[in-house]
């Protein structure tokens, strides 16, 4: 079974970016989907921040981060 799967993962994190930059999409870890929604979102942001430390040119292009659960917008975040 995969770690992430856009058809199975409970939470989707959608990163909207400025200009002509394509949005980034991250999915929650499947075996962690039983945890509380807030916990999953915080962990996803933590992993995303680690990704940004390795790819610092992406950070200035980020406008907003949106979280979806089963297709419904559940929250937004900004960096």
C-alpha positions in Angstrom: 0.0 0.0 0.0 1.4 3.5 -0.9 2.2 6.1 1.8 0.1 8.8 0.0 -2.8 8.3 -2.4 -4.9 11.1 -3.8 -7.9 8.7 -3.9 -7.5 7.4 -0.4 -5.8 10.0 1.8 -8.3 11.9 4.0 -6.7 15.4 3.9 -5.4 17.3 0.9 -3.1 20.4 1.3 -3.3 22.7 -1.7 -0.6 25.4 -2.0 -1.7 28.3 -4.2 1.3 30.2 -5.8 1.7 33.6 -7.4 2.2 34.3 -11.1 2.5 31.4 -13.5 3.7 29.0 -10.9 1.7 25.7 -10.7 0.0 25.0 -7.4 1.5 22.2 -5.2 -0.7 19.4 -3.8 0.2 17.3 -0.8 -1.9 14.4 0.6 -2.0 13.1 4.2 -0.2 9.9 5.1 -2.8 7.1 4.8 -1.9 5.3 8.0 -2.2 8.5 10.0 -5.7 9.4 8.7 -7.2 8.1 12.0 -5.8 11.0 13.9 -7.6 14.3 14.5 -7.8 16.6 11.5 -5.9 19.4 13.3 -3.0 17.1 14.2 -2.8 15.9 10.6 -2.8 19.4 9.2 -0.1 20.5 11.6 2.1 17.6 10.7 1.6 18.3 7.0 2.7 21.9 7.5 5.7 20.7 9.4 6.7 18.4 6.5 6.0 21.2 4.0 8.3 23.6 6.0 11.1 21.0 5.8 10.5 20.8 2.1 10.8 24.6 1.8 14.0 24.7 3.7 15.5 22.4 1.0 13.8 24.5 -1.8 14.0 28.1 -0.5 13.0 29.6 -3.9 9.5 28.3 -3.6 8.6 30.2 -0.4 8.3 33.7 -2.0 5.8 32.3 -4.5 3.3 31.0 -2.0 0.1 33.0 -1.6 -2.1 30.7 0.6 -2.3 27.1 1.8 -5.7 25.4 1.8 -6.7 22.2 3.5 -9.5 20.0 2.2 -11.1 17.0 3.9 -13.1 14.8 1.6 -13.4 17.6 -0.9 -14.6 20.3 1.5 -12.4 23.3 2.5 -11.7 23.0 6.2 -9.0 25.7 6.7 -6.4 28.0 5.3 -2.9 29.0 6.4 -0.3 31.5 5.3 3.4 31.4 5.8 
